[in-house]
Amino acid sequence: MASALIGGLLAKGAEPRSISVIEVSPAARERLGARYPVHVSTAPDAAMQRAEVLIVAVKPQDAKAALATISVGKQLVISVAAGITLGALSRWTGGHRKLVRCMPNTPALIGAGIAGLYALPEVSAEERAKAEKILGAVGEVVWVSEERLLDPVTAVSASGPAYVFWFIEQLAAVAEKLGLPADVSRKLALHTVLGSAKLAVSSSDSPATLRKNVTSKGGTTEAALKVFDEERVAERFMRAVEAASRRATELGKELGKD
C-alpha cells in the first residue's frame, strides 16, 4: 500500500523531495529507491521530523514497534494499518490526537481503490482535506461519522474484492461446465463483471433498477434470480459480510493490546 500511495501522489504532481520513506527492509528499500525518486531511509531522520504528515503503512502487528521509533510532534498522523484503533495509536504516540485512521482496499494498487476514513475531533478541516487528498491519489474516499463504522467498511470494501474474485471464479467455472472453453469462460466472466461495474458507476439508475432492466418476465435472467431467491443467497451473503465485520472488531481489540 505504501508503494501505491507514493506512486499515486507522484502521478498527481507531488514533488518527490516532499516524500520521505522509512523502510527497515533492505530489499524493500532498494525496490522503492529504484522505482521512485523519493528520500528513503532506514530510521527516522531530519526529513521525517520536518514532515507535515506521517503515514503509518505497516503490517498491523508491526505498528506499535514502528511508532516507538518515532517522536511525533504536531504532525497529522494517518494510519493505514488495518485494525489498529485510534485509541491504541494515541497511546503508542504519547497521547497524540491529530490522528486519521483509514481502511483502503487492494484496487488502490491500480489507482481504482476506495478508502473509508475517520478522524479524531482534534483533526482540523484543513488536515482532513490533506488526508483526503493523499488517499484520493489511489482512488475514491468516503468519511464515516464513527470509528466503529470502519469495521463494516472493512467487511464491505476491504474484504469485498475477495467476494468479487470468488464470484468471477464461480461464473467462469459454470461457463466451463456448460461446455465453453476455459479461456472463453474466464474472459466472459471477467468482462461481465467489469462492464457491469462500469455501467453501474456511470448510470443514474440504482443497481436494483439496472437489475430489473436486464430481467425480462419469463426469461433466462428471471430463471436464475428465482433460484437465488429460493436458495436465500442474499440472506447468506449478508451473514457472510456480517461475520467479516464482527471479525474486524475482534481483530481491533486483539491488535490494540499494549
HELIX and SHEET records of a PDB file:
HELIX    1   1 ALA A    2  ALA A   11  1                                  10    
HELIX    2   2 PRO A   16  SER A   18  5                                   3    
HELIX    3   3 PRO A   26  ARG A   35  1                                  10    
HELIX    4   4 ALA A   46  GLN A   49  1                                   4    
HELIX    5   5 PRO A   60  ASP A   62  5                                   3    
HELIX    6   6 ALA A   63  ALA A   68  1                                   6    
HELIX    7   7 LEU A   86  TRP A   92  1                                   7    
HELIX    8   8 THR A  106  ILE A  110  5                                   5    
HELIX    9   9 ALA A  125  GLY A  136  1                                  12    
HELIX   10  10 GLU A  147  LEU A  149  5                                   3    
HELIX   11  11 LEU A  150  VAL A  153  1                                   4    
HELIX   12  12 THR A  154  ALA A  158  3                                   5    
HELIX   13  13 GLY A  160  LYS A  177  1                                  18    
HELIX   14  14 ALA A  182  SER A  202  1                                  21    
HELIX   15  15 PRO A  207  VAL A  214  1                                   8    
HELIX   16  16 THR A  220  GLU A  230  1                                  11    
HELIX   17  17 VAL A  233  LEU A  255  1                                  23    
SHEET    1   A 2 SER A  20  ILE A  22  0                                        
SHEET    2   A 2 HIS A  39  SER A  41  1                                        
SHEET    1   B 5 VAL A  53  VAL A  56  0                                        
SHEET    2   B 5 LEU A  76  SER A  79  1                                        
SHEET    3   B 5 LEU A  99  MET A 103  1                                        
SHEET    4   B 5 GLY A 113  ALA A 119 -1                                        
SHEET    5   B 5 GLY A 139  TRP A 143  1                                        
END                                                                             
